Amino acid sequence: MGIWVRRGLRAAGWLIFVLLSLAVATYAFAYLYGDFRPRNPFDRRFVLAGLAVPAHFFGAGLALALAPLQLWEGLRRRLPRLHRLAGGLYAAGVLSGGLSGLLLAPNAHAGWASGSGFLLLALAWLAVTAVGLREAVAGRIAAHRRWMLRSVALTGAAITLRLTLGVGQGLLQLPFATVYVFAAWSCWTVNLLAVELWLRRADAVARRPALSAAAG
Protein backbone atom coordinates (compact mmCIF):
# COMPACT_ATOMS: atom_id res chain seq x y z
CA MET A 1 0.00 0.00 0.00
CA GLY A 2 1.44 3.36 -1.05
CA ILE A 3 2.37 6.01 1.47
CA TRP A 4 -0.24 8.43 0.10
CA VAL A 5 -2.96 5.82 0.42
CA ARG A 6 -1.97 5.15 4.03
CA ARG A 7 -1.94 8.86 4.79
CA GLY A 8 -5.34 9.28 3.15
CA LEU A 9 -6.83 6.43 5.16
CA ARG A 10 -5.29 7.79 8.35
CA ALA A 11 -6.71 11.25 7.67
CA ALA A 12 -10.13 9.80 6.87
CA GLY A 13 -10.11 7.73 10.06
CA TRP A 14 -9.11 10.77 12.10
CA LEU A 15 -11.89 12.87 10.54
CA ILE A 16 -14.47 10.17 11.27
CA PHE A 17 -13.29 9.94 14.88
CA VAL A 18 -13.51 13.73 15.34
CA LEU A 19 -16.99 13.92 13.82
CA LEU A 20 -18.32 10.99 15.85
CA SER A 21 -16.80 12.36 19.05
CA LEU A 22 -18.42 15.75 18.53
CA ALA A 23 -21.74 14.20 17.51
CA VAL A 24 -22.01 11.97 20.59
CA ALA A 25 -20.76 14.76 22.88
CA THR A 26 -23.42 17.07 21.44
CA TYR A 27 -26.04 14.40 22.04
CA ALA A 28 -24.89 14.07 25.66
CA PHE A 29 -25.14 17.82 26.27
CA ALA A 30 -28.49 18.07 24.47
CA TYR A 31 -29.93 15.18 26.51
CA LEU A 32 -29.55 17.27 29.65
CA TYR A 33 -32.02 19.80 28.24
CA GLY A 34 -34.46 17.33 26.72
CA ASP A 35 -38.01 16.76 27.93
CA PHE A 36 -38.79 13.87 30.23
CA ARG A 37 -40.44 10.96 28.38
CA PRO A 38 -42.39 8.86 30.90
CA ARG A 39 -42.75 5.93 28.47
CA ASN A 40 -39.02 5.72 27.88
CA PRO A 41 -37.46 3.15 30.26
CA PHE A 42 -34.12 4.97 30.25
CA ASP A 43 -35.73 8.25 31.23
CA ARG A 44 -37.58 6.58 34.10
CA ARG A 45 -34.38 4.99 35.41
CA PHE A 46 -32.46 8.23 35.03
CA VAL A 47 -35.04 10.17 37.06
CA LEU A 48 -34.49 7.79 39.97
CA ALA A 49 -30.71 8.17 39.70
CA GLY A 50 -30.81 11.89 40.56
CA LEU A 51 -27.69 13.99 40.02
CA ALA A 52 -25.64 11.03 38.77
CA VAL A 53 -27.29 11.40 35.35
CA PRO A 54 -26.32 15.02 34.58
CA ALA A 55 -22.88 14.41 36.11
CA HIS A 56 -22.36 11.42 33.81
CA PHE A 57 -23.67 12.99 30.62
CA PHE A 58 -21.83 16.26 31.17
CA GLY A 59 -18.56 14.66 32.29
CA ALA A 60 -18.49 12.00 29.58
CA GLY A 61 -19.57 14.53 26.96
CA LEU A 62 -16.80 16.93 27.99
CA ALA A 63 -14.16 14.19 27.90
CA LEU A 64 -15.35 12.99 24.50
CA ALA A 65 -15.38 16.51 23.04
CA LEU A 66 -11.80 17.09 24.24
CA ALA A 67 -10.42 13.67 23.28
CA PRO A 68 -9.55 14.55 19.65
CA LEU A 69 -7.90 17.78 20.83
CA GLN A 70 -5.72 15.85 23.26
CA LEU A 71 -4.59 13.43 20.57
CA TRP A 72 -3.70 16.24 18.17
CA GLU A 73 0.09 16.14 17.98
CA GLY A 74 0.31 19.68 16.61
CA LEU A 75 -1.35 21.08 19.72
CA ARG A 76 1.01 19.21 22.04
CA ARG A 77 4.02 20.47 20.13
CA ARG A 78 3.01 24.09 19.45
CA LEU A 79 0.77 24.94 22.42
CA PRO A 80 1.82 22.74 25.34
CA ARG A 81 0.07 24.96 27.91
CA LEU A 82 -3.24 24.64 26.08
CA HIS A 83 -2.67 20.89 25.87
CA ARG A 84 -2.18 20.74 29.64
CA LEU A 85 -5.24 22.91 30.28
CA ALA A 86 -7.42 20.79 28.01
CA GLY A 87 -5.92 17.70 29.65
CA GLY A 88 -6.99 18.91 33.06
CA LEU A 89 -10.53 19.51 31.82
CA TYR A 90 -10.50 16.09 30.14
CA ALA A 91 -9.45 14.45 33.42
CA ALA A 92 -12.19 16.33 35.28
CA GLY A 93 -14.70 15.05 32.74
CA VAL A 94 -13.48 11.48 33.21
CA LEU A 95 -13.69 11.86 36.99
CA SER A 96 -17.26 13.12 36.81
CA GLY A 97 -18.33 10.61 34.16
CA GLY A 98 -16.57 7.69 35.83
CA LEU A 99 -17.77 8.23 39.38
CA SER A 100 -21.35 8.83 38.25
CA GLY A 101 -21.06 5.79 36.00
CA LEU A 102 -20.34 3.68 39.08
CA LEU A 103 -23.60 4.95 40.60
CA LEU A 104 -25.61 4.33 37.42
CA ALA A 105 -24.29 0.83 36.68
CA PRO A 106 -26.41 -1.06 39.26
CA ASN A 107 -29.60 0.29 37.68
CA ALA A 108 -28.59 -0.28 34.08
CA HIS A 109 -31.13 -1.58 31.59
CA ALA A 110 -31.12 -5.42 31.54
CA GLY A 111 -29.82 -5.54 35.11
CA TRP A 112 -26.39 -6.76 36.12
CA ALA A 113 -25.85 -8.51 32.80
CA SER A 114 -25.15 -5.08 31.34
CA GLY A 115 -24.52 -3.20 34.60
CA SER A 116 -21.43 -5.24 35.43
CA GLY A 117 -19.96 -4.34 32.04
CA PHE A 118 -20.58 -0.65 32.63
CA LEU A 119 -19.22 -0.93 36.17
CA LEU A 120 -15.94 -2.39 34.95
CA LEU A 121 -15.79 0.25 32.22
CA ALA A 122 -16.11 3.04 34.79
CA LEU A 123 -13.43 1.50 37.02
CA ALA A 124 -11.04 0.97 34.11
CA TRP A 125 -11.71 4.46 32.78
CA LEU A 126 -10.86 6.08 36.12
CA ALA A 127 -7.83 3.87 36.75
CA VAL A 128 -6.26 4.20 33.30
CA THR A 129 -6.71 7.98 33.27
CA ALA A 130 -5.22 8.27 36.77
CA VAL A 131 -2.13 6.30 35.67
CA GLY A 132 -1.82 8.53 32.60
CA LEU A 133 -1.87 11.64 34.78
CA ARG A 134 0.66 10.14 37.18
CA GLU A 135 3.05 9.44 34.32
CA ALA A 136 2.69 13.03 33.08
CA VAL A 137 3.45 14.47 36.53
CA ALA A 138 6.48 12.19 36.79
CA GLY A 139 7.76 13.43 33.44
CA ARG A 140 7.48 10.05 31.75
CA ILE A 141 5.89 11.47 28.61
CA ALA A 142 6.10 8.36 26.43
CA ALA A 143 4.33 6.27 29.07
CA HIS A 144 1.84 9.12 29.62
CA ARG A 145 0.87 9.08 25.95
CA ARG A 146 0.39 5.33 25.93
CA TRP A 147 -1.90 5.40 28.96
CA MET A 148 -3.87 8.35 27.65
CA LEU A 149 -4.43 6.50 24.39
CA ARG A 150 -6.01 3.76 26.48
CA SER A 151 -8.06 6.38 28.31
CA VAL A 152 -9.35 7.84 25.04
CA ALA A 153 -10.22 4.33 23.87
CA LEU A 154 -12.42 3.95 26.94
CA THR A 155 -13.89 7.42 26.44
CA GLY A 156 -14.74 6.35 22.90
CA ALA A 157 -16.87 3.53 24.32
CA ALA A 158 -19.73 6.05 24.14
CA ILE A 159 -19.33 6.02 20.34
CA THR A 160 -18.93 2.26 20.02
CA LEU A 161 -21.94 1.67 22.25
CA ARG A 162 -24.22 3.67 19.97
CA LEU A 163 -22.80 2.17 16.79
CA THR A 164 -23.32 -1.33 18.19
CA LEU A 165 -26.89 -0.54 19.19
CA GLY A 166 -27.55 0.93 15.77
CA VAL A 167 -26.23 -2.12 13.93
CA GLY A 168 -27.86 -4.64 16.25
CA GLN A 169 -31.24 -2.95 16.29
CA GLY A 170 -31.37 -1.19 12.94
CA LEU A 171 -29.63 -3.65 10.62
CA LEU A 172 -29.83 -7.03 12.34
CA GLN A 173 -33.21 -6.47 14.05
CA LEU A 174 -32.08 -8.30 17.19
CA PRO A 175 -33.89 -8.00 20.54
CA PHE A 176 -32.90 -4.79 22.30
CA ALA A 177 -31.95 -6.43 25.60
CA THR A 178 -29.61 -8.85 23.82
CA VAL A 179 -27.93 -6.11 21.84
CA TYR A 180 -27.66 -3.86 24.89
CA VAL A 181 -25.91 -6.47 27.03
CA PHE A 182 -23.49 -7.26 24.21
CA ALA A 183 -22.83 -3.54 23.67
CA ALA A 184 -22.24 -2.94 27.38
CA TRP A 185 -19.25 -5.28 27.25
CA SER A 186 -17.99 -4.90 23.70
CA CYS A 187 -18.13 -1.09 23.53
CA TRP A 188 -15.01 -0.77 25.68
CA THR A 189 -13.24 -4.12 25.47
CA VAL A 190 -13.04 -3.94 21.66
CA ASN A 191 -11.72 -0.38 21.82
CA LEU A 192 -9.12 -1.30 24.40
CA LEU A 193 -8.03 -4.35 22.42
CA ALA A 194 -7.67 -2.27 19.26
CA VAL A 195 -5.44 0.25 21.04
CA GLU A 196 -3.28 -2.49 22.57
CA LEU A 197 -2.77 -4.07 19.15
CA TRP A 198 -1.90 -0.66 17.68
CA LEU A 199 0.64 0.00 20.44
CA ARG A 200 2.24 -3.41 19.95
CA ARG A 201 2.48 -2.80 16.21
CA ALA A 202 4.03 0.65 16.81
CA ASP A 203 6.58 -0.93 19.17
CA ALA A 204 7.44 -3.56 16.58
CA VAL A 205 7.93 -0.93 13.87
CA ALA A 206 10.12 1.15 16.20
CA ARG A 207 12.35 -1.88 16.92
CA ARG A 208 13.02 -2.68 13.25
CA PRO A 209 15.75 -0.07 12.65
CA ALA A 210 17.56 -1.14 15.82
CA LEU A 211 17.38 -4.79 14.80
CA SER A 212 18.56 -3.96 11.28
CA ALA A 213 21.50 -1.98 12.65
CA ALA A 214 22.44 -4.78 15.01
CA ALA A 215 22.27 -7.32 12.21
CA GLY A 216 24.44 -5.12 9.99
Backbone torsions as a table, in degrees:
resi	resn	phi	psi	omega
1	MET	NA	128.8	-177.6
2	GLY	-66.4	158.1	-177.3
3	ILE	-63.9	-35.1	-179.2
4	TRP	-70.6	-33.5	176.8
5	VAL	-66.5	-43.6	178.7
6	ARG	-62.7	-42.1	178.3
7	ARG	-64.9	-38.7	178.4
8	GLY	-64.6	-43.1	178.1
9	LEU	-65.2	-39.1	179.0
10	ARG	-64.9	-42.3	179.5
11	ALA	-65.9	-39.9	179.0
12	ALA	-65.3	-41.9	178.3
13	GLY	-63.7	-40.1	178.6
14	TRP	-63.7	-43.7	179.9
15	LEU	-62.7	-42.1	178.8
16	ILE	-62.8	-42.1	179.2
17	PHE	-62.5	-44.0	179.7
18	VAL	-61.8	-47.3	-177.8
19	LEU	-64.6	-42.2	179.0
20	LEU	-67.0	-39.3	178.6
21	SER	-61.5	-46.5	-179.3
22	LEU	-67.7	-36.4	-179.7
23	ALA	-65.8	-46.3	-178.9
24	VAL	-70.7	-36.6	176.7
25	ALA	-63.3	-41.5	177.7
26	THR	-62.7	-41.3	177.1
27	TYR	-60.7	-41.4	-179.4
28	ALA	-63.4	-44.6	179.2
29	PHE	-66.6	-41.0	-178.2
30	ALA	-67.0	-32.0	-178.8
31	TYR	-61.4	-31.6	-178.6
32	LEU	-65.4	-23.3	-178.1
33	TYR	-107.4	6.0	-179.9
34	GLY	-76.2	163.2	178.1
35	ASP	-79.4	147.5	177.1
36	PHE	-70.4	131.5	179.3
37	ARG	-113.5	101.8	-173.2
38	PRO	-62.7	-23.4	-179.8
39	ARG	-85.9	-8.4	179.9
40	ASN	-86.3	120.0	-176.9
41	PRO	-62.3	-32.0	178.9
42	PHE	-68.6	-42.0	179.1
43	ASP	-62.5	-39.5	-179.9
44	ARG	-65.6	-41.3	178.7
45	ARG	-67.2	-38.5	-177.7
46	PHE	-67.5	-34.2	177.6
47	VAL	-61.4	-40.4	-179.6
48	LEU	-70.6	-22.2	-176.5
49	ALA	-80.8	-12.9	176.4
50	GLY	67.6	-135.3	-173.2
51	LEU	-70.8	-12.9	179.0
52	ALA	-62.2	-31.3	-178.1
53	VAL	-68.2	-56.0	177.4
54	PRO	-61.8	-34.0	178.1
55	ALA	-63.5	-39.1	-179.1
56	HIS	-71.8	-48.0	-177.1
57	PHE	-65.8	-41.4	-179.4
58	PHE	-69.8	-46.8	-178.2
59	GLY	-63.8	-47.3	179.9
60	ALA	-66.4	-38.8	178.0
61	GLY	-63.6	-41.2	178.4
62	LEU	-63.7	-46.3	179.5
63	ALA	-61.3	-41.2	-178.4
64	LEU	-69.0	-37.8	178.7
65	ALA	-66.0	-32.7	-177.3
66	LEU	-88.6	-15.7	-175.5
67	ALA	-56.3	-48.9	179.0
68	PRO	-61.5	-36.4	179.1
69	LEU	-62.4	-39.7	-178.9
70	GLN	-70.3	-27.1	179.4
71	LEU	-86.8	-8.9	-178.0
72	TRP	-72.0	110.3	-175.4
73	GLU	-64.2	-34.6	-180.0
74	GLY	-61.4	-37.1	178.8
75	LEU	-67.4	-44.1	179.4
76	ARG	-60.1	-38.3	-175.0
77	ARG	-80.2	-40.9	-173.4
78	ARG	-92.6	-34.3	-176.9
79	LEU	-130.1	70.5	-176.0
80	PRO	-62.7	-32.2	179.1
81	ARG	-66.5	-42.0	177.2
82	LEU	-64.5	-37.5	177.0
83	HIS	-61.3	-41.9	179.6
84	ARG	-69.1	-39.0	178.3
85	LEU	-63.4	-48.1	178.6
86	ALA	-63.8	-33.4	177.7
87	GLY	-65.5	-38.2	176.6
88	GLY	-64.8	-41.4	177.2
89	LEU	-66.6	-38.3	177.0
90	TYR	-61.1	-45.5	-179.9
91	ALA	-63.8	-37.9	177.2
92	ALA	-64.2	-39.1	176.8
93	GLY	-63.7	-41.4	177.6
94	VAL	-64.1	-41.8	179.8
95	LEU	-60.8	-47.0	179.3
96	SER	-65.7	-47.0	-179.1
97	GLY	-67.4	-36.5	-178.6
98	GLY	-72.2	-47.8	-179.5
99	LEU	-63.9	-42.5	177.6
100	SER	-68.1	-31.3	176.3
101	GLY	-63.3	-35.1	175.9
102	LEU	-62.4	-36.7	179.7
103	LEU	-74.6	-31.3	-177.6
104	LEU	-82.2	-26.7	-173.6
105	ALA	-56.3	-43.2	-177.9
106	PRO	-62.1	-23.4	-179.1
107	ASN	-105.9	21.9	-178.6
108	ALA	-65.2	152.7	175.7
109	HIS	-60.2	139.1	-177.5
110	ALA	77.0	11.8	172.2
111	GLY	71.8	-151.8	-174.7
112	TRP	-70.9	-15.1	176.1
113	ALA	-59.6	-39.7	175.0
114	SER	-96.3	-35.6	-176.9
115	GLY	-59.8	-36.9	179.2
116	SER	-66.2	-35.1	176.5
117	GLY	-65.0	-44.5	178.3
118	PHE	-67.9	-33.6	178.1
119	LEU	-63.8	-46.2	178.5
120	LEU	-66.0	-35.6	176.0
121	LEU	-60.5	-47.7	-179.1
122	ALA	-61.7	-43.3	179.3
123	LEU	-63.9	-45.2	179.5
124	ALA	-64.9	-39.8	-179.9
125	TRP	-60.4	-48.3	179.0
126	LEU	-64.9	-44.7	-176.2
127	ALA	-66.8	-46.8	-178.0
128	VAL	-63.7	-42.1	179.4
129	THR	-65.7	-40.1	178.3
130	ALA	-61.6	-42.1	178.2
131	VAL	-64.2	-41.0	178.2
132	GLY	-60.3	-41.5	177.8
133	LEU	-67.0	-40.1	179.1
134	ARG	-61.4	-41.4	179.8
135	GLU	-65.4	-36.0	178.8
136	ALA	-66.5	-43.9	179.9
137	VAL	-63.0	-35.8	-179.3
138	ALA	-78.5	-6.2	178.9
139	GLY	82.6	10.9	178.5
140	ARG	-91.7	79.8	-168.7
141	ILE	-67.3	-39.8	-179.9
142	ALA	-61.7	-45.0	177.7
143	ALA	-66.4	-37.6	177.5
144	HIS	-57.6	-45.3	-178.3
145	ARG	-65.2	-38.7	179.5
146	ARG	-64.1	-44.3	-178.7
147	TRP	-70.0	-34.3	178.6
148	MET	-73.0	-26.6	171.6
149	LEU	-63.3	-40.8	176.4
150	ARG	-64.6	-39.7	179.0
151	SER	-62.1	-45.0	179.3
152	VAL	-64.1	-35.5	176.1
153	ALA	-59.7	-40.5	178.9
154	LEU	-73.4	-35.3	173.9
155	THR	-61.4	-39.3	179.6
156	GLY	-69.3	-3.8	175.4
157	ALA	-59.0	-28.1	177.7
158	ALA	-62.6	-34.4	177.4
159	ILE	-73.3	-50.3	-177.1
160	THR	-61.7	-36.0	177.5
161	LEU	-58.1	-48.3	-177.1
162	ARG	-71.9	-34.2	175.4
163	LEU	-65.9	-41.0	178.6
164	THR	-64.3	-43.4	178.1
165	LEU	-63.8	-38.6	179.2
166	GLY	-64.8	-43.1	179.1
167	VAL	-68.9	-47.3	-177.1
168	GLY	-63.8	-41.4	-178.6
169	GLN	-86.1	-47.7	-173.4
170	GLY	-76.4	-44.7	-176.0
171	LEU	-92.1	-46.9	-175.0
172	LEU	-89.9	-14.6	177.4
173	GLN	57.6	39.4	178.6
174	LEU	-84.9	159.2	177.5
175	PRO	-58.2	140.1	-173.9
176	PHE	-60.7	-44.1	-177.5
177	ALA	-60.3	-40.8	179.5
178	THR	-63.5	-47.0	-179.9
179	VAL	-64.6	-39.2	-176.2
180	TYR	-66.7	-42.4	178.2
181	VAL	-64.2	-44.5	177.5
182	PHE	-60.5	-43.1	-178.8
183	ALA	-66.3	-35.4	-178.8
184	ALA	-61.1	-30.1	179.5
185	TRP	-95.3	-41.6	-174.4
186	SER	-76.8	-25.6	-173.8
187	CYS	-60.9	-27.7	-179.3
188	TRP	-112.4	-30.5	179.6
189	THR	-69.5	-38.3	178.2
190	VAL	-65.8	-43.3	178.1
191	ASN	-60.6	-45.4	-178.4
192	LEU	-65.3	-40.7	177.6
193	LEU	-62.9	-42.1	-179.7
194	ALA	-61.7	-41.8	179.5
195	VAL	-67.3	-41.0	178.8
196	GLU	-62.3	-41.0	177.8
197	LEU	-65.0	-39.7	178.8
198	TRP	-64.5	-42.5	179.3
199	LEU	-64.7	-39.9	178.7
200	ARG	-65.0	-40.0	178.9
201	ARG	-65.8	-41.7	178.3
202	ALA	-62.2	-39.9	177.9
203	ASP	-63.8	-41.4	-179.9
204	ALA	-65.0	-40.6	178.6
205	VAL	-65.7	-39.3	-179.9
206	ALA	-66.7	-28.5	-178.4
207	ARG	-79.9	-18.7	-174.8
208	ARG	-60.2	-47.3	178.9
209	PRO	-59.7	-39.8	-179.8
210	ALA	-64.8	-40.4	178.6
211	LEU	-66.8	-39.0	179.1
212	SER	-65.3	-40.3	179.0
213	ALA	-66.7	-38.9	179.2
214	ALA	-66.3	-38.3	-179.2
215	ALA	-70.1	-31.5	-179.6
216	GLY	-75.1	NA	NA
